[in-house]
Amino acid sequence: MSACWVTRKPGRLMRLLVLLALSLWTTLAVAVDVPVPQAQATAGMPEVEQRKEQLPDAQERPMHTDVRVPRAQDAQERPRIGVITMQPGEIFWERFGHNAIVVSDPASGDGISYNFGFFDPTESDFLTRFIRGDMRYRLAALPIEQDLAAYRDAGRGVSVQWLDLDAAQAQSLADALAVNARPENAHYRYDYFLDNCSTRVRDAIDRALDGGLKPQLASRSQGNTFRTEALRLASPAPWMWLGFDLALGPDADRPNALWADAFVPMRLATALRESRNSHGRPLVGEEHLLLAHRIAPEPAASPTRWWPWAAVGIALSLALIRLGSRRPRALAAVALPLWSLCGLLGTVLLSAWLFTEHRVIWANHNLLLLSPLCWLLLPGGWAVLRGRGAGKGFHYLLIAILALAVVALFLFWLPVMPQRNAHWIALMLPLHLGMALGFRRR
């Protein structure tokens, strides 16, 4: 980027930075709220072939491709209860899939889908509530064929797990869902990780089992965290992955029990498959494929390695130091967009911490790497770009911002509230060091 472009087109630069900040803010809100009509709000299911590999005896269970709900053998005694799980889609708000509870009428076999993922974007305070992290979702009851129509059209797979509940439990759950779906009872405050469409399904089943599901899941863990699950499911969209990784704070890095993992529908489906009912039998009696999955499957977990980020950071740092010794005005031309970006992203993270209910963003250690203090470097950078002195406090401010990045490295190694941001430290710490040394040599 030439100094001429920076000097003559500051308006274009600021518009680009503002658009980037709005994109990050949208991703943060998606990470917490995912406000999408028809409620594609949570994570998805793997392909049927993958599910068979995870569960060797799954091939022994009947698999159907008809969306009609089969009647229970004891249809005169109880409704049939199932959990339907929708696999991820290709649009960013569909990356996390969805699930719902289906209740089959004991007489006709017609299925009603109880879907906890609806919201009203026409509410007068929708946007402000969305930004604050105070989303209102609601439960809706609709015929299963109607609920699945959009998934069929999009090529997204849908499976159902029929639960082995006794007559009293099945009827109690069906009655509770019908009451919950009434307009005066349907709304709830949505939280992506703690109270979402999938956790509502989990909790309803737990209540039907008189609290028998939670003890089976709360004592076991696979080491997953909110961050690892969010990054895994967002990985097909790099900008979405980037927004999640920057936005999530230390609360997202605590290992979850299987109970907390159930915020992801695929994890809930696996947990139900491994659980027992009140009589000691497998909770899932049958699994059926309702719609075949025709698009990309759910992504697998992929660790983020810090050393490529460190290599890029060190290379850029050396280039900045060299540039500062030879062409200080060119260094300023590079530094100004970087400081503007850091200041803008840091301001977004700080504002989310201080003024919103997005708790997974609070106390984000990346604030030490993307400090709002970078805004204060801009006057000195403009002065250097014009061939003038930066001012006495300029270098002290550079050192202070570098010191904050060192503090981020120190916090990474502390066992108290750790945040898995080693790759960001490996990138940004050398950059801040290169800036400090580059302008120091000037």
Secondary structure, 3 states (H helix, E strand, C coil): CCHHHHHHCHHHHHHHHHHHHHHHHHHHHHHHCCCCCCCCCCCCCCCHHHHHHHCHHHHHCCCCCCCCCCCCCCCCCCCEEEEEEECCCCCHHHCCCEEEEEEECCCCCCEEEEEEEECCCCCCCHHHHHHHCCEEEEEEEEEHHHHHHHHHHHCCCEEEEEECCCHHHHHHHHHHHHHHCCCCCCEEEEECCCECHHHHHHHHHHHHCCCCCHHHHHCCCCCCCHHHHHHHHHCCCHHHHHHHHHHCCHHHHCCCCHHHHCCCHHHHHHHHHCCECCCCCECEEEEEEEECCCCCCCCCCCCCCCHHHHHHHHHHHHHHHHHHHHCHHHHHHHHHHHHHHHHHHHHHHHHHHHHCCCHHHCCCHHHHCCCHHHHHHHHHHHHHHCCCCCCHHHHHHHHHHHHHHHHHHHHHHCCCCCCCCHHHHHHHHHHHHHHHHHHHHC
